[in-house]
Amino acid sequence: LAPHLVPGDHGNAGLAALTYGPFVMACDTDHNPGLPSPATLSFAGNKTSKLRVGAEKLPTVVVPVTAPKLAGKRDAVFVSYADAGTDGKEFCVWLQAPTGK
């Protein structure tokens, strides 16, 4: 299994979601201190990192992202949708799709 970006369509056109096998992954603020709001992030390309197990024993995928408030690319940690936002903070599944640049 490898992480995969799924392009959005219909209401999610221009966006992409990250999956790992049957899991839909999400970017949340708890696992990404120092990054701007997950809703402002864009995938920086089609490359994804391999699955890792985080400190809380949750499966995570690390993916490079960009945002208007960031200078260059930064790594973002994605957790399963079921684990995202458990602290009540913001999370996002659909990010701006990579532009191919």
C-alpha positions in Angstrom: 0.0 0.0 0.0 1.1 3.5 -0.7 -0.5 6.9 0.1 -2.4 8.3 -2.9 -3.9 11.7 -3.8 -7.4 11.5 -5.1 -8.6 14.4 -7.3 -11.9 16.0 -6.3 -14.8 16.4 -8.7 -18.2 18.2 -8.6 -18.2 20.3 -5.4 -14.5 19.4 -4.7 -13.1 20.2 -8.2 -9.6 21.7 -7.9 -9.1 20.0 -4.6 -7.5 16.7 -3.6 -7.7 14.2 -0.7 -5.1 11.9 0.7 -5.9 8.2 1.1 -3.9 5.3 2.5 -5.5 2.0 1.6 -9.1 2.3 2.9 -8.3 5.2 5.1 -9.1 8.8 4.2 -6.5 11.0 5.8 -6.9 14.5 7.3 -4.6 17.3 8.2 -5.3 18.8 11.7 -3.9 21.6 13.7 -3.0 19.3 16.7 -0.5 17.3 14.6 0.9 20.4 12.7 1.9 23.1 15.2 3.4 26.1 13.4 1.4 25.5 10.1 -1.4 27.9 9.2 -5.0 26.7 9.1 -5.4 23.4 7.3 -8.0 25.0 5.1 -5.4 27.3 3.6 -2.9 24.5 2.7 -2.2 23.1 -0.8 -0.5 19.9 -1.7 3.0 20.8 -2.9 3.1 18.0 -5.5 2.0 14.5 -6.2 4.7 12.9 -4.1 3.7 11.5 -0.7 5.8 10.0 2.0 5.5 6.5 3.4 3.3 5.6 6.3 4.7 6.2 9.8 3.5 5.5 13.2 3.3 8.7 15.3 4.0 9.2 19.0 0.4 8.4 19.8 0.7 5.1 17.8 -1.6 6.5 15.1 -0.8 5.8 11.5 0.4 9.1 9.9 1.4 10.1 6.4 3.8 13.1 5.9 3.2 15.2 2.8 4.8 18.4 1.6 2.4 21.4 1.5 2.4 25.1 0.7 0.3 28.0 1.8 0.2 31.7 1.1 1.6 32.4 4.6 4.5 29.9 4.1 7.8 30.6 2.5 8.4 27.4 0.5 7.2 23.9 1.2 6.7 22.4 4.7 5.9 18.9 5.7 2.4 18.3 7.1 1.3 15.3 9.1 -1.9 13.6 8.1 -3.9 11.3 10.4 -6.9 9.2 9.6 -10.2 11.1 9.3 -11.4 9.1 12.4 -8.5 10.4 14.5 -8.5 14.0 13.2 -9.9 16.8 15.3 -10.4 14.7 18.4 -9.2 17.6 20.5 -11.9 19.8 19.0 -9.5 21.8 16.8 -9.7 22.4 13.1 -9.0 19.7 10.5 -9.3 19.4 6.8 -9.6 16.5 4.3 -9.8 18.4 1.0 -6.8 20.6 0.2 -6.0 22.6 -2.9 -4.7 20.1 -5.5 -1.1 20.3 -6.7 -0.7 22.5 -9.7 2.0 20.4 -11.4 4.7 23.1 -11.0 
